[in-house]
Amino acid sequence: MQRIPAAGRIDTARIDVDALKVIRRLRQFGYEAFLVGGSVRDLWLGRTPKDFDIATSASPRQIKRVFSNCRLIGRRFRLAHVFFGRKILEVSTFRALVAQSDEPADEVDEDAPEQTDLIVWDDNVFGNAEEDALRRDFTVNGLFYDPETEEVIDYVDGIADIERKIIRTIGDPGIRMREDPVRILRAVKFASRLDFEIEAATYEACVHHASEILLCSQARVNEEIMRLLSSGHAAGAVRLMWEIGVLEHLLPDLADYLAAFGKQGEDRLWRTLRALDELERDRHPITGGIVIGAAFWPVIEAEMEDPSQAALDYGLRVDHAVGSVTQKLRLPRRESALLKQVLIARRRLLSDAARKRRTPIGRMRGKAYFAGALAFCEMEMRAAGRTPEEVEAWRAQYVGPDRAEGHAAEPGAAQPAAHAAAHPEESGGEQPGGPRKRRRRRRRRGPRPGGGGEGTEPGSAD
């Protein structure tokens, strides 16, 4: 164990004040408590962490007794969530090491089918801080930070690996990947996000056990895939997944596309993913099922342009192409439906004819898919090589010059006053100058010549 002074290296102003409150309160009750994992790594690198995880010697039930604003979750891995408004701080109990094999690592039969039984289905054996550090996945995530002494506690040489920019497993890589094959995706995530290299033995273990990721929960795998694609580093992550060989197991449509279209397909896919990354790092992040549509756009477009689909209506082609992708990923039906709406809307937004039909486009502004459709179109234009000025000029047509510098309006957001005045039927509000007068309905004495009931308002349907 090393205690490394962090004063001057870790900016304490970046640490969440509520995380410090949780640590102090646990210590007041006599328990050990530290900041752990990725938050310590990011603080050491001078980044502001997205999450602040806490590890403690208190059991989940003891944590719940300390905090009234606490809820216990999980079965495989019991955790406590401490709530501060909408903010959630995750507090875990120190885990003990679980012996998975008595054989030396170099004598383990890599091809033996029973080795898949190493997957840890129950991880609620509690231990001390050192055991907890040694059972974590990678050395860069095995660090503890003591805010009172301002020291990093390093049991696994994690600081040295951070300085060398290396992703390395704690312990034998083969066993660690068999314990939890999702660690393959986590290695990809950290390597692409931090611009680190995966250490040779760890990389070989990822390659050798790539197919075992299919043994993991689909929900966990999908969560990691969504994080990879929306991380702002999707291009590097997908390329690394392809090199390791895990892409063909998790995202076979992308792997088949790369195999079928060769160099041209590679260039197209990498351009699309780089454009997606630019949006994620910029001001128009794409979320939910739209992330899948953006990452798979070359695949979806190729299927829509297949000669066998030529006779179908555009909407049917979208439905067929999106359905084949989202069903394999078990995307929720709501997200799949939203993606289909976005892809149908993108054709209207990108077409020259749409620019002349201001009223229909105006009605789209209030729809749930509109912001996503704008971001999707911007990604497509960036991937095609359009300049930022061209993209911004295009965007200004639909969000207005007063909103061209920011996000598109969220569903349900207030419309600009000028737009509401010009299109009172869209805003649903009162016209300037006072309340709108109710029109008196004329009493009908009999059937109108030419017959027929009351018609719908023209243009009411999109």
DOTORDO-606500 format. One record per residue: x, y, z of N, C-alpha, C in turn. Coordinates in steps of 0.2 Angstrom, whole numbers, plus 5000, padded with zeros to 4 digits. Layout:
BEGIN
XYZXYZXYZ/...
# end
This chain:
BEGIN
500449945000500050005000500450065000/500250114996500650184996500150234998/500350285002499950345003500350405000/499950424994500350474990499950544991/500350594994500150654995499850684988/499150714989498850734983498750814983/498950844988498950914989499350954983/499050994980499351024974499250984967/499050924968498850884962498150874961/497750864966497050864966496750924968/496350954964495951014965495351004969/495351014976494850994980494151034978/494251084975493651124972493251084968/493551034964493150994960492750934963/492850924970492550874973491850894975/491350854974490650874976490550874984/490250934986490250944993489750894996/489250874993488850824996489250754997/489650734993490050674994490550685000/490750745001491150755007490750755013/490150775013489650775018489550695020/489450655015489350585016489950555020/490550565017491150535020491150555027/491050625029491150645036490650615040/490050605038489550585042489650505044/489850465039490050395040490550395045/491050435045491650435049491450455056/490950505057490650525063490350465067/490150415063489750355066490250295067/490950315066491450265067491650215061/491450235055491550195049492150225045/492450185042492950205037492550225030/492850275027492450305021492950345016/492950325010493350355005493050374999/493250424995493150424988493450374984/493150334979493450284976493350284969/493750244965493650224958493850284953/493350284948493550334943493550404945/493150424950493250494952493950514955/494250464958494950484960495450484954/495350444950495750444943495650504940/495050534939494850594935495150654939/495050654946495350704949496150714949/496450654949497150654948497350674941/496950664936497050684929496850764928/496650794933496350864932495750874929/495350814929494650824926494150824932/493550854930492950854934492550784934/492550744939492150684938491450694937/491150644933490450644932490050624938/490350574941490050534947490550534953/490350534959490750524965490550464969/490950414968490750354972491150344978/490750314983491050314990491050244992/491650224995491650154998491750165006/491450115009491450125017491450055020/491650045026491649985030490949975033/490550015032489850005034489449965030/489049915032488649875028488049915025/487749885020487149925017486649945022/486449895027485949915032486249965037/486849965038487150015043487150085039/487250085033487250145029486550175029/486050135028485350155028485150185035/485450155040485250185047485650255048/486150265045486550325045486150385041/485850365036485550415031484850405030/484450455032483750445031483550455023/483950485020483850495013484250445009/484050385010484450325007484050275005/484250235000483850184997484350124995/484150064997484650004995484349974988/484849964984484649934978485149874976/484949834971485349784969485349714972/485449664969485449594972486149564971/486449564965487149544963487649584967/487449644967487949694970487549744974/487549734981487049774985487349844986/487049894985487249964985486750004989/487050064991486550114994486650174990/486050204989485950264985485750324990/486150374991486050424995485850484991/485250514992484850564988484950634991/485150684986485250754988484850784982/484150794983483750814978483750764972/483850784966483950734961484650704960/485050734964485750704964485750634968/486150584965486150524969486950504970/487150494976487850474977487750394979/488250364976488250284976488750274982/488550234987488950214992488950134993/489550104992489650034992490050014998/489949955001490249925006490949885003/491449895007492049865005491949785003/492149764997492049694995492649654997/492549584998493049545000493249504993/493849484993494049444987493749374987/493549354981493249284980493649244976/493949194979494349144976493949104970/494249114964493949084958494249024956/494949014957495248954955495848944959/496048884961496648874964497248854960/497148854953497648844949498048904947/498748894946499148954944498848974937/498949044936498649074930498949044924/499549024924499848994917499648924916/499248894921499048824920498348814919/497948874919497248874918497148854910/496648804909496448794902496048844900/496248884895495848934892495248914888/495248854886494748824881494248784885/494348774891493848724895493248764896/492648724894491948764894491748784901/492048744907491848754913492148824916/492548854912492848914914492348974914/491848964910491349014910490949024917/491048964921490748974928491049024933/491649054930491949104934491549164935/491049174931490649234931490349244938/490449304941490249314948489549334948/489049294951488349304951488149344957/488549334963488349364969489049394972/489049464973489649494975489449534981/489149504986489049534993489349504999/490049484997490449465003490849525005/490749545011491149605013491749595016/492249645015492949645017493149705020/493849715019494149785021494349825015/494649885016494849925010495349895005/495849865008496349835003496049774999/495549735002495249684998494849714993/494449764995494049804990494449834984/494949854986495449884980495649824975/495849774978496049714974495549684970/494949684972494449654968494149694963/494349764962494149804957494449784950/494149814945494349784938495049804936/495149874936495749894933496149944938/496849944937497249974942497050054942/496850084937496650154937496050164941/495650114942495050124946495050094953/495650074955495750044961496050094967/495950154966496250204970495750234975/495950254981495550284986495850354988/495350394990495550464991495350484998/495750505003495550525009495550595009/494950625010494950705010495150735016/495250705021495450735028496250745027/496550695025497350695024497550715018/497050725013497250745006497750695003/497650625004498150575001497750524997/498050504992497850444988498050384991/497650334992497850274995497850224989/498450194987498550154981498850084983/498350034983498549964984498849924978/498649954972498749924965499249954960/499650004962500050034958499650074952/499050094954498650134949498950194947/499250234952499550304950500050294945/500450244945501050224940500750214934/500150174933499850154927499550224924/499250264928498950324925499550364922/500050374925500650414923500850374916/500850314916501050274910500550274904/499950294906499350294902499250224899/499150174904499050104903498350084907/497950044903497350014906497649934907/497649914914497849854916497449824921/497249754920496849724925497149714932/496849714937497049704944497049624944/497649594945497649514945497649494938/497549424937497649384931497149414926/497349434920496849464915496249414913/496549344912496049294910495549284915/495749274921495249264926494749324927/495049384927494649444928494049454922/494249434916493849444911493249384911/493449324913492949274914492449284920/492749324925492349334931491749384928/491949434924491449484921491649504915/491349474909491549484902491449564900/490949594904490849664902491449704903/491949684907492549714908492949724901/492749684897493049704890492849764887/492149784888491849844886492149904890/492249894896492449944901493249954899/493649904897494249924895494249964889/493849954884493749984878493550064880/493050064884492850134886493350174889/493750154894494250194897494850204892/495050154888495550174883495350224878/494750224876494550274871494450344874/494150344880493950404883494650444886/495050404889495650434892496250434887/496150404881496750404876497350364879/497150304883497650264885497750204881/498250164882498350094879498150044883/497849984880497649934884498349884885/498549874891499149834892499149764888/499649744886499649684881499349624884/499449604890499149544893498349554894/498149614896497449634896497149624889/497449654884497249654877497149584875/497649544876497549474874496949434877/496849454884496249424887495649444884/495549504882494949534879494849504873/495349484869495249454862495049384863/495349344868495249274869494549264872/494349304876493649294879493149344876/493149364870492749414867492049384867/491949324865491349284864490949274870/491349274876490949264882490549324885/490549374881490149434883489449414882/489249374878488649354876488249314882/488749294887488449264893488149314898/488349374897488149434902487449454901/487149484906486449514905486449564899/485949554895485849594890485749674892/485449684897485349754900485949784902/486449744905487049774907487449794901/487449744896487849754890487549814886/486949824885486649874882486849944885/486849944892486950004895487750024894/488149974893488849994892488950014884/488549984880488550004873488350084872/487750094876487550164875488050214878/488350194883488850244886489450254881/489650194878490150204873489950244867/489350244865489150274859489050354861/488850364867488650434869489250464873/489850434873490350464877490750524874/490650534867491050584864491650554861/491750484862492350444859492150384856/491550384852491250324849491650294844/492050344840492450324834492950274837/493350294842493950254844493650194848/493050194851492850144855492650084850/492250104845492050054840492550024836/493050064834493650034831494049984835/494050004842494449954846494049894847/493349904848492949844848493049794842/493049824836493149794830493849754830/494349794832495049754832495049704837/494749704843494749654848494349594846/493849604842493349554840492749544843/492549594848491949594851491349624847/491549664842491049694838490549644835/490849594832490449544829489949504833/490049504840489649474844489149524847/489249584848488749634851488449674846/488749694841488449734835488649704828/488349644827488549614821488349654815/487849694815487649734809488249774807/488549814812489149854810489649814808/489849754811490349714808490249684801/489649664800489449644793489549704788/489349764790489349824785490149834784/490549834789491249844788491549784783/491349724784491549674780491349674773/490649694772490349704765490649754761/490749814764490949874760491649894760/492049854764492749864763492949934766/493549964762493850024764493350084764/492850084758492350134758491850134764/491650074766491250064772491550094778/492250074779492650094785492650174785/492850204779492850274779492150314781/491650284778490950314779490750304787/490950244790490750234797491150274801/491750284800492250324805492050394804/491850424798491650494797491050504801/490550454801489950464804490050464812/490450414814490550414822490950474824/491350504820491750564822491250624822/490750624818490250684818489850674824/489650614826489250604832489650624838/490350604838490750624844490750704844/490850734839490850814839490250844842/489650814840489050834843488950824850/489250764852489150744860489650794864/490250814861490650854864490550934863/490050944858489851014857489251024861/488751054858488151084861487551044860/487550994855486950964853487050884854/487050864861487150794862486550754859/486650694857486150644854486050594860/485450584862485350534867484850474865/484750424870484250374869484350334863/483850314860483850274854484150304848/484150374848484350414842485150404842/485450384847486150374847486250314843/485850264844485950194840485850214833/485350254831485150274824485750304821/486050354825486650394822487250344821/487450304826487950254825487850204819/487250184818487050134813486850164807/486850234806486650264800486850234794/487550224793487750194787487450124785/487350094790486950024790486250034788/485950074791485250084790485150114783/485550164781485450194774485550144769/486050104770486250054765485650004764/485349984770484749934769484149974766/484050034767483550074764483650084757/484250084754484450094747484450024744/484349974747484349904744483849904739/484049874733483549874727482949834729/482949794733482349754735481849794739/482049854742481649894745481349954741/481549954735481450014731480650034730/480249974730479549984728479150004734/479550004740479150024746479150104748/478650124751478650194753479250204758/479450274758480050294762479850274770/479250284772479150264779479250194780/478950154776479050084777479750054776/480150094772480850074772481250094778/481050144781481350164788481150114793/480450094793480250054798480549984798/480649964792481049894791481749904793/482149954791482849954792482949964800/482550014803482650024810482449964814/481949934812481649874816482149814816/482549804810483049754810483649764815/483749834816484349854820484149854828/483549884829483349894836483149834839/482849784835482649724838483149684841/483749684837484349644839484649674846/484549734847484849774853484349774858/483749744857483149754862483049824864/483049864860482949934861482149944863/482049984869481349994870480950014865/480249994864479850014859479750084858/479750124864479650194864480250224860/480850204862481450234859481550214851/481350154850481350134842480850174838/480250194841479750234838479950304837/480350334842480650394842481150404836/481550354836482050354831481750354824/481250314823480850314816480650384814/480350414819480050484818480650534816/481250524820481750564818482050554811/482050494809482250474802481850494797/481150494798480650524793480750594793/480850634799480850704799481450724796/482050694796482650714793482650724786/482250684782482150694775481750764773/481250774777480950844776481450904778/481750894783482250944786482750964781/483050904777483650914773483450934766/482750924764482550934757482451004756/482551024749482451094747481751114748/481251064746480551074746480351094753/480651064758480451084765480551154767/481051184764481151254766480651304764/480251284759479751324756479151314760/479051254763478451244767478551264774/478451324776478651344782478151324788/477551324786477051304791477151234793/477151184789477251114791477851104796/478451134794479051134798478951164804/478551224804478451254811478051214815/477551174813477251124817477651074820/478251054817478651004819479051024826/479051094827479451114832479251094839/478551084840478351064846478350984847/478550954842478550874843479150854847/479050794850479650764854480250754850/480150734844480750714840481150774837/480850834837481150884833481850904835/482050904841482750924843483150864841/482950804842483350744840483450744832/482950764828483050764821483450814819/483450874822483950934820484650904822/484750874827485450854829485650794824/485250754822485350704818485550724811/485250774809485350804802486050844802/486150874808486850914809487450864809/487350804812487850744812487950724805/487350714801487450694794487850744790/487650804791488050854787488750864788/488950854795489650854797489950794794/489650744794489950684791490050684784/489650724780489750734773490250794771/490550824777491050874775490850944775/490250954777489951024777490351064782/490451134781490851174785490351194791/490651214797490251234803489851294801/490051334797489651394794489051374790/489151324786488551294782488051264787/488351224791487851194796487451244800/487851294802487451344807486951384803/487151394796486651434792486051384791/486151324790485551284789485151274795/485451274801485151264807484651324809/484951384807484551444808483951454805/483851414799483151414796482651384800/482851334804482251304808482251324815/482751344818482751364825482651444826/482851474821482751554821483451574823/483651634821484351664822484351684830/483851694833483951704840484051644844/483951584841484151514845484651474841/484951504836485451464832486051454836/486151494841486751484845486751424850/486051404852485951354857485651294855/485351264860484951204858484351214855/484051164851483351174849482951164855/482351194854481851194859481651124861/481651114868481451054870480651044869/480450984869479750974869479351014874/478851044872478451084877478751154879/479351164877479651234879479251294876/479351344879478951404876479251424869/478851444865479051474858479251544858/479651564854479851634854479151684852/479151744855478551784855478451794847/478951814843478851824836478451764833/478751704834478451644831477751634833/477651644840476951634842476451684839/476651744838476251794835476051774828/476551754824476451734817476051674816/476151624821475751564821475451544827/474851584829474551574835474251504835/474051474829473751404829474251354832/474951364831475451324833475551324841/475551384843475751394850475151384855/474551384852473951364857473851424862/474151474862474151534867473651584864/473651644868473251694866473551744861/473251774857473551824852473651884855/474151924853474351984856473752034856/473752074861473152124861472552094865/472652044868472052024873471851954871/471351924875471151854874470751854867/470851794865470551774858469751764859/469451804855468651794855468451724853/467951704856467651634854467151654848/467251614843466851624837466251584838/465651624836465051594837464851544832/464651494834464451434829463751454826/463751444819463151454816462651394816/462051404817461551354818461351324811/461551254811461351224804460651204804/460251224799459551204798459451144795/459951114791459851054787460451034784/460450984780461150964777461351014772/461951024771462251064767462251034760/462151074755462151044748462851014747/462850954744463550924742463750884748/463250884754463350834759463950824762/463950784768464650764771464550804778/464950774783464950794789465450854790/465550864796466050924798466750894796/467150934792467850904791468350924796/468950894795469450914800469850974797/470151004802470551074800471051054795/471051094790471651084785472351084788/472651034786473351034788473451014795/472950984798473050964806473450904807/473550864802473950804802474550814799/475150794802475750794799475850754794/
# end
